[in-house]
Amino acid sequence: MANQQSMCTSFLGELLSSTHNFSSANPAHTANTADTFKAALYVTTATLNASTTAYSATNEVSGTGYSAGGVTVTNANNPTSTNSSTTAGVGYWTPSASIVYSTVTLTTAFDTMLLYNSSQSNKAVAVYTFGSQTITAGNFTLTMPSNTTTTALVRLSTT
Amino acid sequence: MLITTTKGEMDDSLLEHKSGSVDNDVEYTTWDEYYLNGELVHRSAHVTLKKTPFTDLIGATLG
């Protein structure tokens, strides 16, 4: 089975135990220090999906200029929450900069990025898929969506 | 303009340039390819994600 875009189910359970901390303002772990999140790329034959629980090097891309584990995600945005009605709302978060893999050569086709928490045993957050790509002596850039209730990279809602 | 290639940095005037894009519900992606005598020597891609995983959380109803 191919990679499938999904929020990792383990992440949902881990939210209830304050495992992940995206914020530097109201932290659960270390005072005023958010966890470090990373983004790793996976080849098209990988099988990442909602059941992915942590980063693994299996089927991760490899090539010139790419380090196993991927790159650190720039996080200057604290999570935000907004009421959408008197009984529902959305919590959301988006990295504050594009995710860039600079001057890499990745000849095996890839189509997936795993967002994971490198501060907490590499626990998985979500799987993002896109059209198959290869890179030759170039940059691969993932531009982040706008950090809003309807487009943020990580969104949790009640309805 | 200098382009980083598998042969080192080269002036783009020496290279054949191809580019393309995909725009659908999931992503907007652009790419640039440069060829030297038919050989791919540079390829970059830029993906903007549109549709991201969205999770609904449902609280139990009391009573």
Backbone of each chain as ProteinMPNN parsed JSONL, in Angstrom:
{"seq_chain_A": "MANQQSMCTSFLGELLSSTHNFSSANPAHTANTADTFKAALYVTTATLNASTTAYSATNEVSGTGYSAGGVTVTNANNPTSTNSSTTAGVGYWTPSASIVYSTVTLTTAFDTMLLYNSSQSNKAVAVYTFGSQTITAGNFTLTMPSNTTTTALVRLSTT", "coords_chain_A": {"N_chain_A": [[0.851, -1.198, 0.0], [0.463, 2.246, -0.691], [1.982, 5.378, 0.461], [-0.021, 7.29, 2.71], [-1.76, 10.249, 3.246], [-2.239, 11.539, 6.456], [-3.289, 12.203, 9.833], [-1.333, 11.078, 12.479], [-2.433, 8.442, 14.399], [-1.43, 7.706, 16.867], [-0.409, 10.107, 17.738], [-2.67, 11.55, 18.431], [-3.538, 10.284, 20.771], [-1.299, 10.786, 22.328], [-1.457, 13.485, 22.728], [-3.158, 13.775, 24.846], [-1.63, 13.11, 26.961], [0.173, 15.07, 27.171], [2.48, 14.79, 25.644], [3.608, 16.045, 23.442], [4.963, 19.23, 22.682], [4.317, 22.094, 21.173], [4.664, 24.688, 21.729], [6.292, 27.693, 22.889], [5.39, 29.229, 24.843], [3.506, 28.303, 26.727], [4.485, 25.91, 28.001], [4.559, 22.312, 28.336], [6.613, 20.773, 29.2], [9.533, 21.696, 29.45], [10.399, 24.791, 30.832], [9.317, 27.426, 28.872], [10.329, 26.352, 26.493], [9.909, 25.005, 23.428], [9.316, 21.774, 21.935], [11.523, 20.132, 19.583], [10.795, 19.804, 16.239], [10.916, 17.719, 13.37], [11.316, 17.082, 9.825], [11.046, 14.48, 7.651], [11.756, 12.802, 4.556], [10.159, 10.412, 2.404], [10.326, 7.536, 0.276], [8.383, 6.581, -2.633], [7.535, 3.993, -2.392], [7.227, 3.466, 0.243], [5.206, 2.934, 3.232], [3.78, 4.793, 4.848], [1.302, 5.993, 7.119], [-1.779, 6.537, 8.947], [-1.234, 4.792, 10.972], [1.416, 5.018, 11.547], [3.834, 5.448, 14.001], [6.239, 6.559, 14.802], [9.301, 8.174, 13.746], [11.219, 6.485, 11.293], [14.079, 5.122, 9.71], [13.669, 3.407, 7.679], [12.932, 3.067, 4.335], [13.274, 5.768, 4.027], [14.291, 8.626, 2.131], [17.48, 8.803, 0.46], [20.6, 10.282, -0.317], [22.902, 12.541, -1.945], [23.668, 15.255, 0.098], [21.472, 14.997, 1.724], [20.538, 14.347, 5.0], [19.987, 11.599, 7.151], [16.912, 11.453, 8.847], [16.091, 13.927, 8.162], [15.23, 17.426, 8.089], [15.314, 20.123, 10.493], [12.361, 21.656, 11.63], [11.352, 24.974, 11.339], [10.152, 26.771, 13.998], [8.453, 29.261, 15.012], [5.963, 29.853, 15.631], [3.495, 29.783, 17.997], [1.012, 27.395, 19.026], [-2.44, 28.0, 18.2], [-5.803, 28.683, 19.2], [-9.234, 28.781, 18.3], [-12.601, 29.664, 18.717], [-15.238, 28.291, 16.839], [-17.881, 28.217, 17.109], [-20.391, 28.353, 19.704], [-20.134, 25.878, 20.71], [-18.019, 24.603, 19.576], [-14.682, 24.42, 18.164], [-11.34, 25.217, 16.896], [-8.036, 24.069, 17.121], [-4.799, 24.969, 16.11], [-1.719, 24.851, 14.19], [1.209, 25.864, 12.482], [4.368, 25.48, 10.93], [6.802, 28.146, 10.981], [8.262, 28.77, 8.774], [9.197, 27.87, 5.425], [9.91, 24.442, 4.637], [12.987, 23.33, 3.768], [15.106, 21.479, 1.723], [18.247, 21.697, 0.946], [20.29, 21.888, -1.935], [20.405, 19.1, -2.807], [20.622, 15.713, -3.993], [18.361, 13.495, -4.969], [17.58, 10.657, -6.168], [15.833, 8.54, -6.159], [12.397, 8.238, -6.45], [10.226, 10.199, -4.45], [7.447, 10.888, -2.248], [6.409, 11.778, 0.105], [6.24, 13.398, 3.295], [7.194, 13.094, 6.612], [6.187, 14.48, 9.588], [7.66, 14.862, 12.678], [8.418, 14.48, 16.216], [11.359, 15.25, 17.432], [12.301, 15.691, 19.917], [10.937, 14.079, 21.591], [11.432, 11.18, 21.569], [11.25, 10.808, 18.827], [8.574, 10.682, 18.068], [5.725, 10.314, 15.958], [3.844, 12.812, 14.178], [2.266, 13.674, 11.879], [1.458, 12.64, 8.513], [2.303, 13.691, 5.326], [1.444, 13.902, 1.968], [2.37, 14.203, -1.522], [2.728, 14.918, -5.04], [4.838, 12.647, -6.845], [8.374, 13.099, -6.703], [11.714, 13.84, -7.879], [15.031, 14.985, -7.195], [17.729, 16.787, -8.518], [20.845, 17.868, -7.866], [19.73, 20.13, -6.679], [17.182, 22.155, -5.014], [14.676, 21.112, -2.716], [11.636, 22.282, -1.827], [9.207, 22.731, 0.601], [6.53, 24.588, 0.875], [4.81, 26.15, 3.448], [1.33, 25.999, 4.33], [-1.037, 28.698, 4.897], [-1.286, 29.896, 8.242], [-3.998, 29.253, 9.465], [-7.382, 28.665, 10.646], [-8.516, 27.009, 8.774], [-6.544, 26.118, 7.078], [-4.117, 25.457, 8.262], [-1.097, 23.576, 9.017], [-1.228, 21.593, 11.012], [-4.196, 20.669, 12.377], [-6.778, 20.528, 14.731], [-10.027, 19.804, 15.49], [-13.237, 20.513, 16.947], [-16.664, 19.775, 16.433]], "CA_chain_A": [[0.0, 0.0, 0.0], [1.247, 3.475, -0.818], [1.882, 6.35, 1.544], [-1.342, 7.905, 2.798], [-1.778, 11.448, 4.08], [-3.074, 11.282, 7.625], [-2.802, 12.51, 11.166], [-0.963, 9.809, 13.1], [-3.361, 8.146, 15.484], [-0.696, 7.73, 18.142], [-0.266, 11.517, 18.115], [-3.905, 11.987, 19.095], [-3.5, 9.792, 22.145], [-0.201, 11.431, 23.046], [-1.866, 14.843, 23.115], [-3.828, 13.713, 26.144], [-0.615, 12.95, 28.003], [1.111, 16.201, 27.024], [3.759, 14.31, 25.125], [4.149, 16.983, 22.463], [4.864, 20.637, 23.029], [4.61, 22.949, 20.023], [4.65, 26.089, 22.164], [7.322, 28.216, 23.778], [4.736, 30.169, 25.754], [2.786, 27.616, 27.788], [5.015, 24.582, 27.754], [4.225, 21.221, 29.237], [7.802, 20.02, 29.602], [10.595, 22.557, 29.944], [9.906, 26.168, 30.837], [9.519, 28.28, 27.703], [11.062, 25.687, 25.423], [9.112, 24.081, 22.617], [10.032, 20.622, 21.405], [12.063, 20.257, 18.228], [10.102, 18.958, 15.262], [11.693, 17.523, 12.154], [10.575, 16.632, 8.643], [11.808, 13.503, 6.877], [11.145, 12.445, 3.273], [10.067, 8.969, 2.183], [10.165, 7.125, -1.12], [6.994, 6.279, -3.0], [7.186, 2.614, -2.043], [7.015, 3.358, 1.687], [3.795, 2.739, 3.594], [3.419, 5.632, 5.995], [-0.118, 6.3, 7.178], [-2.256, 6.876, 10.288], [-0.694, 3.859, 11.969], [2.827, 5.335, 11.798], [3.943, 5.955, 15.377], [7.51, 7.244, 15.047], [10.242, 8.238, 12.633], [12.06, 5.325, 11.005], [14.915, 5.32, 8.527], [13.245, 2.469, 6.641], [12.321, 3.705, 3.16], [13.544, 7.2, 3.952], [15.134, 8.932, 0.978], [18.909, 8.975, 0.73], [21.288, 10.866, -1.458], [23.858, 13.603, -1.663], [23.15, 16.456, 0.735], [20.34, 14.688, 2.608], [20.917, 13.637, 6.217], [18.92, 10.772, 7.701], [16.146, 12.198, 9.844], [15.534, 15.115, 7.529], [15.643, 18.758, 8.544], [14.559, 20.7, 11.609], [11.286, 22.564, 11.229], [11.41, 26.273, 12.012], [8.912, 26.91, 14.771], [8.294, 30.499, 15.776], [4.523, 30.033, 15.836], [2.867, 28.988, 19.039], [-0.331, 26.954, 18.63], [-3.53, 28.945, 18.403], [-7.127, 28.062, 19.19], [-10.297, 29.729, 17.994], [-13.957, 29.116, 18.724], [-15.995, 28.424, 15.605], [-19.263, 28.404, 17.55], [-20.422, 28.253, 21.169], [-19.902, 24.483, 21.103], [-16.958, 23.99, 18.764], [-13.53, 25.265, 17.874], [-10.208, 24.627, 16.19], [-6.67, 24.352, 17.526], [-3.998, 24.8, 14.892], [-0.307, 25.226, 14.223], [1.956, 25.721, 11.226], [5.745, 25.98, 11.024], [6.891, 29.563, 10.623], [9.047, 28.948, 7.543], [9.182, 26.721, 4.518], [10.85, 23.347, 4.911], [13.845, 23.335, 2.582], [16.227, 20.543, 1.615], [19.055, 22.498, 0.025], [21.354, 21.287, -2.748], [20.371, 17.649, -2.614], [20.335, 14.848, -5.14], [17.514, 12.4, -4.497], [17.227, 10.058, -7.456], [14.694, 7.64, -5.988], [11.196, 9.057, -6.346], [9.631, 10.312, -3.114], [6.151, 11.576, -2.308], [5.851, 11.882, 1.46], [6.996, 14.014, 4.379], [6.719, 12.767, 7.957], [6.475, 15.454, 10.637], [7.798, 14.117, 13.929], [8.939, 15.217, 17.368], [12.676, 14.673, 17.739], [12.555, 15.862, 21.361], [10.17, 13.069, 22.323], [11.659, 9.836, 21.012], [10.9, 10.803, 17.396], [7.176, 10.286, 17.894], [5.131, 10.852, 14.737], [2.728, 13.76, 14.277], [1.379, 13.55, 10.722], [2.036, 12.214, 7.24], [1.864, 14.58, 4.255], [1.812, 13.359, 0.658], [2.34, 15.114, -2.669], [3.107, 14.212, -6.254], [6.174, 12.06, -6.839], [9.44, 14.02, -7.091], [13.143, 13.567, -7.717], [15.789, 16.234, -7.189], [19.099, 16.631, -9.014], [21.685, 19.024, -7.557], [18.815, 21.26, -6.519], [16.483, 22.326, -3.738], [13.283, 20.698, -2.593], [11.027, 23.212, -0.89], [7.799, 22.545, 0.985], [6.001, 25.844, 1.41], [3.748, 25.886, 4.418], [0.058, 26.701, 4.119], [-1.289, 29.792, 5.844], [-1.587, 29.406, 9.593], [-5.371, 29.635, 9.768], [-8.237, 27.567, 11.12], [-8.921, 26.124, 7.68], [-5.442, 25.69, 6.213], [-2.882, 25.196, 9.008], [-0.504, 22.248, 8.777], [-1.792, 20.687, 12.018], [-5.479, 21.224, 12.837], [-7.623, 19.65, 15.528], [-11.265, 20.575, 15.64], [-14.489, 19.927, 17.421], [-17.768, 20.269, 15.611]], "C_chain_A": [[0.88, 1.239, 0.0], [1.166, 4.32, 0.449], [0.501, 7.004, 1.524], [-1.31, 9.095, 3.751], [-2.725, 11.252, 5.257], [-2.445, 11.878, 8.872], [-2.487, 11.172, 11.822], [-1.824, 9.576, 14.335], [-2.668, 8.177, 16.844], [-0.542, 9.158, 18.649], [-1.504, 11.991, 18.872], [-3.931, 11.519, 20.547], [-2.43, 10.498, 22.964], [-0.525, 12.861, 23.435], [-2.478, 14.852, 24.513], [-2.848, 13.492, 27.287], [0.474, 14.01, 27.907], [2.477, 15.757, 26.53], [4.423, 15.333, 24.217], [3.956, 18.422, 22.933], [5.287, 21.49, 21.846], [4.874, 24.385, 20.453], [5.85, 26.453, 23.027], [6.71, 29.126, 24.832], [4.029, 29.479, 26.918], [3.199, 26.157, 27.77], [4.623, 23.549, 28.795], [5.468, 20.574, 29.83], [8.849, 20.926, 30.247], [10.167, 24.0, 29.803], [10.313, 26.909, 29.564], [10.387, 27.65, 26.611], [10.136, 24.727, 24.686], [9.965, 22.883, 22.22], [10.576, 20.94, 20.011], [11.348, 19.272, 17.311], [10.936, 18.889, 13.987], [10.813, 16.984, 11.029], [11.473, 15.726, 7.819], [11.033, 13.126, 5.62], [11.199, 10.941, 3.054], [9.77, 8.659, 0.716], [8.729, 6.655, -1.363], [6.568, 4.874, -2.607], [7.031, 2.415, -0.535], [5.525, 3.232, 1.98], [3.455, 3.527, 4.855], [1.939, 5.972, 5.942], [-0.503, 6.59, 8.637], [-1.686, 5.96, 11.368], [0.794, 4.075, 12.242], [2.953, 5.983, 13.177], [5.225, 6.741, 15.638], [8.335, 7.269, 13.771], [11.007, 6.919, 12.512], [12.871, 5.627, 9.749], [14.535, 4.375, 7.395], [12.477, 3.206, 5.543], [12.416, 5.226, 3.17], [14.409, 7.452, 2.714], [16.596, 8.968, 1.413], [19.542, 9.556, -0.52], [22.197, 11.986, -1.009], [23.149, 14.803, -1.028], [21.991, 16.223, 1.68], [20.837, 13.878, 3.799], [19.737, 12.836, 6.731], [18.223, 11.52, 8.841], [15.557, 13.473, 9.292], [16.056, 16.402, 8.125], [14.764, 19.216, 9.706], [13.549, 21.713, 11.089], [11.4, 23.854, 12.034], [10.08, 26.539, 12.7], [8.938, 28.169, 15.611], [6.82, 30.785, 16.032], [4.06, 29.169, 17.0], [1.489, 28.537, 18.557], [-1.389, 27.99, 19.002], [-4.835, 28.174, 18.455], [-8.192, 29.135, 19.042], [-11.642, 29.028, 18.078], [-14.614, 29.331, 17.371], [-17.491, 28.55, 15.886], [-19.232, 28.332, 19.076], [-20.141, 26.831, 21.642], [-18.74, 23.832, 20.376], [-15.824, 24.969, 18.519], [-12.422, 24.495, 17.195], [-8.916, 25.037, 16.884], [-5.761, 24.088, 16.346], [-2.594, 25.336, 15.068], [0.319, 24.965, 12.868], [3.392, 26.168, 11.465], [5.844, 27.404, 10.485], [7.734, 29.815, 9.379], [8.896, 27.709, 6.675], [10.19, 25.675, 4.976], [11.675, 23.151, 3.642], [14.96, 22.302, 2.725], [17.127, 21.124, 0.518], [20.151, 21.665, -0.637], [21.477, 19.789, -2.473], [20.224, 16.963, -3.967], [19.622, 13.616, -4.607], [16.942, 11.724, -5.742], [16.087, 9.052, -7.361], [13.445, 8.477, -5.708], [10.621, 9.024, -4.93], [8.344, 11.112, -3.215], [5.573, 11.884, -0.934], [6.805, 12.582, 2.406], [6.355, 13.593, 5.698], [7.156, 13.883, 8.904], [6.54, 14.695, 11.953], [8.526, 14.937, 14.972], [10.27, 14.593, 17.791], [13.044, 14.855, 19.204], [11.897, 14.767, 22.189], [10.243, 11.734, 21.6], [11.197, 9.705, 19.563], [9.459, 10.371, 17.134], [6.551, 11.029, 16.714], [3.99, 11.814, 15.04], [1.766, 13.548, 13.105], [2.188, 13.201, 9.479], [1.446, 13.099, 6.143], [2.349, 14.008, 2.919], [1.653, 14.416, -0.432], [2.755, 14.304, -3.892], [4.562, 13.765, -6.212], [7.208, 13.034, -7.393], [10.794, 13.328, -7.069], [13.849, 14.913, -7.778], [17.217, 15.94, -7.658], [19.874, 17.918, -8.763], [20.841, 20.286, -7.359], [18.193, 21.302, -5.143], [15.101, 21.696, -3.819], [12.664, 21.537, -1.479], [9.567, 22.842, -0.66], [7.334, 23.851, 1.616], [4.805, 25.544, 2.304], [2.462, 26.61, 4.031], [-0.083, 27.835, 5.128], [-1.719, 29.22, 7.183], [-2.966, 29.899, 10.019], [-6.177, 28.411, 10.204], [-8.572, 26.57, 10.023], [-7.753, 25.571, 6.873], [-4.183, 25.267, 6.962], [-2.383, 23.772, 8.806], [-1.035, 21.204, 9.75], [-3.062, 21.34, 12.556], [-6.266, 20.155, 13.593], [-8.906, 20.417, 15.811], [-12.339, 19.776, 16.372], [-15.608, 20.532, 16.613], [-19.079, 20.15, 16.366]], "O_chain_A": [[1.934, 1.256, 0.636], [0.404, 4.03, 1.372], [-0.071, 7.24, 0.46], [-0.892, 8.976, 4.903], [-3.874, 10.848, 5.079], [-1.228, 12.037, 8.957], [-3.281, 10.234, 11.734], [-1.916, 10.437, 15.21], [-3.244, 8.615, 17.839], [-0.545, 9.392, 19.858], [-1.396, 12.744, 19.84], [-4.305, 12.276, 21.443], [-2.624, 10.775, 24.147], [0.067, 13.398, 24.371], [-2.331, 15.817, 25.263], [-3.2, 13.67, 28.453], [1.553, 13.869, 28.483], [3.504, 16.288, 26.951], [5.645, 15.475, 24.217], [2.924, 18.776, 23.504], [6.476, 21.599, 21.546], [5.267, 25.214, 19.632], [6.358, 25.633, 23.791], [7.431, 29.729, 25.627], [3.967, 30.047, 28.008], [2.373, 25.271, 27.55], [4.389, 23.862, 29.962], [5.385, 19.897, 30.855], [9.019, 20.91, 31.466], [9.63, 24.392, 28.768], [11.494, 27.003, 29.23], [11.096, 28.355, 25.893], [9.644, 23.757, 25.262], [11.192, 22.973, 22.176], [10.142, 21.887, 19.356], [11.303, 18.07, 17.574], [11.572, 19.862, 13.583], [9.708, 16.494, 11.264], [12.529, 16.146, 7.346], [9.802, 13.13, 5.617], [12.151, 10.275, 3.459], [9.075, 9.401, 0.023], [7.976, 6.374, -0.43], [5.375, 4.592, -2.499], [6.735, 1.307, -0.086], [4.689, 3.402, 1.093], [2.907, 2.979, 5.811], [1.382, 6.211, 4.87], [0.368, 6.859, 9.464], [-1.663, 6.32, 12.545], [1.371, 3.385, 13.082], [2.256, 6.952, 13.479], [5.292, 7.509, 16.597], [8.102, 6.495, 12.843], [11.391, 6.319, 13.516], [12.395, 6.307, 8.84], [15.024, 4.521, 6.274], [11.488, 3.886, 5.814], [11.72, 5.899, 2.41], [15.174, 6.58, 2.303], [16.9, 9.142, 2.593], [19.068, 9.342, -1.636], [22.248, 12.329, 0.172], [22.155, 15.3, -1.557], [21.563, 17.148, 2.371], [21.482, 12.844, 3.627], [18.609, 13.329, 6.747], [18.873, 12.136, 9.685], [14.635, 14.043, 9.875], [17.186, 16.462, 8.608], [13.633, 18.76, 9.876], [13.856, 22.523, 10.214], [11.528, 23.825, 13.258], [9.024, 26.532, 12.068], [9.379, 28.163, 16.761], [6.467, 31.829, 16.581], [4.223, 27.949, 16.974], [0.862, 29.232, 17.757], [-1.252, 28.739, 19.969], [-4.964, 27.124, 17.824], [-8.076, 30.237, 19.579], [-11.802, 27.92, 17.566], [-14.555, 30.429, 16.817], [-18.268, 28.94, 15.014], [-18.157, 28.257, 19.671], [-19.935, 26.6, 22.833], [-18.499, 22.636, 20.54], [-15.987, 26.182, 18.649], [-12.533, 23.295, 16.947], [-8.72, 26.211, 17.199], [-5.929, 23.088, 15.648], [-2.312, 26.147, 15.951], [0.006, 23.982, 12.196], [3.605, 27.164, 12.156], [5.054, 27.81, 9.633], [7.901, 30.964, 8.972], [8.513, 26.64, 7.15], [11.191, 25.993, 5.619], [11.136, 22.847, 2.579], [15.664, 22.267, 3.733], [16.812, 21.052, -0.67], [20.833, 20.863, 0.002], [22.493, 19.296, -1.983], [19.766, 17.556, -4.943], [20.204, 12.802, -3.89], [15.938, 12.172, -6.297], [15.445, 8.743, -8.364], [13.453, 9.329, -4.82], [10.54, 7.97, -4.298], [8.162, 11.908, -4.136], [4.393, 12.211, -0.811], [8.019, 12.393, 2.338], [5.144, 13.714, 5.884], [8.343, 14.192, 9.01], [5.608, 13.975, 12.312], [9.162, 15.946, 14.667], [10.298, 13.54, 18.428], [13.997, 14.24, 19.684], [12.255, 14.553, 23.347], [9.243, 11.229, 21.089], [10.802, 8.625, 19.125], [9.162, 9.767, 16.103], [6.813, 12.212, 16.499], [3.268, 11.655, 16.024], [0.584, 13.273, 13.315], [3.395, 13.424, 9.398], [0.227, 13.239, 6.045], [3.524, 13.674, 2.768], [0.908, 15.384, -0.283], [3.096, 13.127, -3.774], [5.409, 14.429, -5.614], [6.977, 13.704, -8.4], [11.0, 12.358, -6.34], [13.324, 15.871, -8.347], [17.828, 14.957, -7.238], [19.591, 18.945, -9.379], [21.204, 21.369, -7.82], [18.609, 20.592, -4.228], [14.442, 21.741, -4.858], [13.115, 21.501, -0.335], [8.797, 22.664, -1.604], [7.699, 24.175, 2.747], [3.913, 24.777, 1.944], [2.505, 27.705, 3.47], [0.671, 27.912, 6.098], [-2.414, 28.207, 7.256], [-3.094, 30.826, 10.818], [-5.703, 27.276, 10.134], [-8.878, 25.412, 10.308], [-7.936, 24.656, 6.07], [-3.254, 24.757, 6.335], [-3.155, 22.875, 8.465], [-1.269, 20.059, 9.364], [-3.013, 22.432, 13.122], [-6.394, 19.02, 13.134], [-8.873, 21.541, 16.311], [-12.332, 18.545, 16.4], [-15.513, 21.672, 16.159], [-20.13, 20.515, 15.84]]}, "seq_chain_B": "MLITTTKGEMDDSLLEHKSGSVDNDVEYTTWDEYYLNGELVHRSAHVTLKKTPFTDLIGATLG", "coords_chain_B": {"N_chain_B": [[22.733, 33.875, -15.152], [23.876, 31.828, -12.568], [23.718, 28.318, -12.275], [23.418, 25.65, -10.036], [24.736, 22.556, -10.731], [25.111, 19.049, -11.607], [27.56, 19.08, -12.658], [28.899, 21.056, -11.485], [28.817, 24.648, -10.875], [27.092, 26.36, -13.403], [26.608, 28.602, -16.138], [23.363, 29.648, -16.992], [22.878, 30.085, -19.639], [24.138, 28.191, -21.066], [22.652, 25.976, -20.862], [19.767, 23.867, -21.392], [16.519, 24.76, -20.544], [13.749, 23.541, -18.781], [10.462, 23.686, -17.499], [7.7, 23.217, -15.25], [4.38, 22.702, -13.906], [2.027, 21.682, -11.375], [-1.274, 21.839, -10.414], [-3.597, 21.158, -8.162], [-6.198, 19.796, -6.013], [-4.719, 19.038, -3.845], [-2.105, 20.035, -3.895], [0.119, 22.684, -4.977], [2.514, 22.67, -7.261], [5.712, 23.423, -8.525], [8.389, 23.008, -10.87], [11.805, 23.066, -11.933], [13.972, 22.265, -14.5], [17.223, 21.63, -15.751], [19.181, 20.985, -18.572], [22.117, 19.566, -19.973], [23.392, 19.061, -22.987], [21.37, 17.183, -23.355], [21.446, 15.751, -21.011], [20.159, 15.466, -17.76], [20.993, 17.836, -15.446], [20.293, 19.412, -13.384], [17.638, 19.624, -11.097], [15.028, 21.11, -9.485], [12.361, 21.357, -7.102], [9.262, 22.708, -5.953], [6.931, 22.58, -3.584], [3.724, 23.438, -2.577], [1.638, 22.732, -0.06], [-1.823, 22.116, -0.026], [-3.979, 20.716, 1.008], [-4.318, 19.412, 4.062], [-3.93, 16.963, 6.712], [-6.783, 16.689, 8.73], [-8.218, 16.672, 11.836], [-11.041, 15.671, 13.543], [-12.196, 16.122, 16.779], [-14.09, 14.534, 19.16], [-16.127, 14.963, 21.892], [-17.412, 12.972, 24.538], [-20.891, 12.562, 25.218], [-22.516, 13.492, 28.114], [-24.794, 11.825, 30.268]], "CA_chain_B": [[22.482, 33.345, -13.815], [24.58, 30.571, -12.333], [22.885, 27.207, -11.827], [24.141, 24.514, -9.456], [24.458, 21.345, -11.505], [25.957, 17.901, -11.283], [28.889, 19.365, -13.226], [29.356, 22.294, -10.854], [28.007, 25.805, -11.235], [27.164, 26.66, -14.838], [25.748, 29.692, -16.576], [22.15, 29.056, -17.558], [22.868, 30.246, -21.097], [24.72, 26.974, -21.647], [21.779, 24.852, -20.524], [18.367, 23.887, -21.83], [15.659, 24.896, -19.359], [12.361, 23.096, -18.861], [9.769, 23.895, -16.223], [6.317, 22.777, -15.281], [3.648, 22.883, -12.648], [0.82, 20.9, -11.108], [-2.163, 22.569, -9.506], [-4.8, 20.366, -7.917], [-6.771, 20.017, -4.683], [-3.77, 18.652, -2.81], [-0.832, 20.752, -3.927], [0.564, 23.482, -6.122], [3.925, 22.307, -7.362], [6.457, 23.86, -9.701], [9.729, 22.443, -10.95], [12.718, 23.577, -12.957], [14.987, 21.299, -14.912], [18.233, 22.132, -16.677], [19.836, 19.894, -19.288], [23.347, 19.841, -20.71], [23.503, 18.071, -24.066], [20.364, 16.154, -23.141], [21.574, 15.11, -19.69], [19.603, 16.253, -16.658], [22.072, 18.22, -14.531], [19.707, 20.115, -12.232], [16.182, 19.614, -10.973], [14.493, 21.582, -8.21], [10.901, 21.337, -7.03], [8.703, 23.563, -4.907], [5.582, 22.083, -3.317], [2.886, 24.109, -1.585], [0.551, 21.836, 0.316], [-3.121, 22.777, 0.137], [-4.905, 19.9, 1.794], [-3.552, 18.762, 5.113], [-4.782, 16.116, 7.559], [-7.625, 17.446, 9.645], [-8.774, 15.706, 12.762], [-12.162, 16.08, 14.388], [-12.203, 15.544, 18.115], [-15.479, 14.481, 19.614], [-16.27, 14.673, 23.302], [-18.563, 12.134, 24.87], [-22.044, 13.245, 25.78], [-22.868, 13.003, 29.441], [-26.21, 11.64, 30.53]], "C_chain_B": [[23.193, 31.994, -13.679], [23.623, 29.525, -11.753], [23.783, 26.133, -11.223], [23.752, 23.253, -10.216], [25.351, 20.202, -11.037], [27.376, 18.078, -11.816], [29.529, 20.573, -12.541], [28.477, 23.456, -11.29], [28.224, 26.145, -12.707], [26.235, 27.83, -15.145], [24.525, 29.104, -17.293], [22.073, 29.195, -19.083], [23.421, 29.017, -21.805], [23.776, 25.78, -21.548], [20.407, 25.013, -21.16], [17.487, 23.868, -20.589], [14.26, 24.382, -19.662], [11.725, 23.323, -17.495], [8.333, 23.423, -16.367], [5.651, 22.99, -13.95], [2.469, 21.929, -12.588], [-0.01, 21.679, -10.116], [-3.431, 21.741, -9.352], [-5.292, 20.617, -6.485], [-5.753, 19.821, -3.572], [-2.567, 19.58, -2.745], [-0.763, 21.709, -5.113], [2.07, 23.291, -6.195], [4.514, 22.861, -8.649], [7.821, 23.179, -9.699], [10.497, 23.075, -12.099], [13.767, 22.514, -13.231], [15.958, 21.968, -15.878], [18.985, 20.939, -17.262], [21.096, 20.404, -19.981], [23.52, 18.723, -21.731], [22.575, 16.882, -23.824], [20.417, 15.466, -21.799], [21.002, 16.031, -18.607], [20.716, 16.564, -15.653], [21.55, 19.03, -13.339], [18.194, 19.938, -12.264], [15.821, 20.071, -9.578], [12.979, 21.528, -8.263], [10.449, 22.133, -5.821], [7.238, 23.168, -4.732], [4.906, 22.955, -2.266], [1.704, 23.203, -1.288], [-0.733, 22.631, 0.507], [-4.015, 22.033, 1.116], [-4.105, 19.12, 2.818], [-4.481, 17.916, 5.978], [-5.532, 16.956, 8.574], [-8.321, 16.449, 10.549], [-9.901, 16.32, 13.58], [-12.071, 15.365, 15.728], [-13.625, 15.615, 18.644], [-15.51, 14.113, 21.087], [-17.502, 13.826, 23.556], [-19.683, 12.991, 25.45], [-22.388, 12.641, 27.132], [-24.376, 12.847, 29.555], [-26.913, 10.88, 29.426]], "O_chain_B": [[23.114, 31.14, -14.562], [22.827, 29.816, -10.861], [24.789, 25.749, -11.821], [22.57, 22.926, -10.327], [26.224, 20.375, -10.186], [28.279, 17.318, -11.468], [30.578, 21.052, -12.971], [27.493, 23.257, -12.002], [29.352, 26.21, -13.194], [25.21, 28.017, -14.49], [24.648, 28.18, -18.096], [21.293, 28.501, -19.735], [23.198, 28.827, -23.001], [24.06, 24.708, -22.081], [19.947, 26.122, -21.43], [17.689, 23.053, -19.689], [13.66, 24.744, -20.675], [12.377, 23.169, -16.463], [7.826, 23.254, -17.476], [6.285, 23.408, -12.982], [1.983, 21.438, -13.607], [0.498, 22.129, -9.089], [-4.234, 21.631, -10.278], [-4.839, 21.555, -5.829], [-5.904, 20.371, -2.481], [-2.066, 19.878, -1.66], [-1.479, 21.564, -6.104], [2.806, 23.703, -5.297], [3.906, 22.782, -9.716], [8.341, 22.818, -8.643], [9.928, 23.545, -13.084], [14.364, 21.946, -12.316], [15.558, 22.773, -16.719], [19.372, 20.014, -16.548], [21.133, 21.519, -20.502], [23.766, 17.572, -21.368], [22.943, 15.731, -24.057], [19.53, 14.677, -21.472], [21.324, 17.218, -18.55], [21.309, 15.65, -15.079], [22.293, 19.296, -12.395], [17.555, 20.08, -13.307], [16.264, 19.48, -8.593], [12.38, 21.639, -9.333], [11.147, 22.224, -4.811], [6.413, 23.392, -5.618], [5.459, 23.18, -1.19], [0.874, 22.94, -2.158], [-0.728, 23.694, 1.129], [-4.71, 22.634, 1.936], [-3.301, 18.258, 2.461], [-5.693, 18.132, 5.977], [-4.953, 17.841, 9.204], [-8.94, 15.494, 10.079], [-9.73, 17.355, 14.225], [-11.889, 14.149, 15.788], [-14.274, 16.659, 18.572], [-14.984, 13.074, 21.486], [-18.512, 13.956, 22.865], [-19.437, 14.014, 26.088], [-22.53, 11.426, 27.266], [-25.137, 13.641, 29.004], [-28.119, 10.646, 29.509]]}, "name": "protein", "num_of_chains": 2, "seq": "MANQQSMCTSFLGELLSSTHNFSSANPAHTANTADTFKAALYVTTATLNASTTAYSATNEVSGTGYSAGGVTVTNANNPTSTNSSTTAGVGYWTPSASIVYSTVTLTTAFDTMLLYNSSQSNKAVAVYTFGSQTITAGNFTLTMPSNTTTTALVRLSTTMLITTTKGEMDDSLLEHKSGSVDNDVEYTTWDEYYLNGELVHRSAHVTLKKTPFTDLIGATLG"}
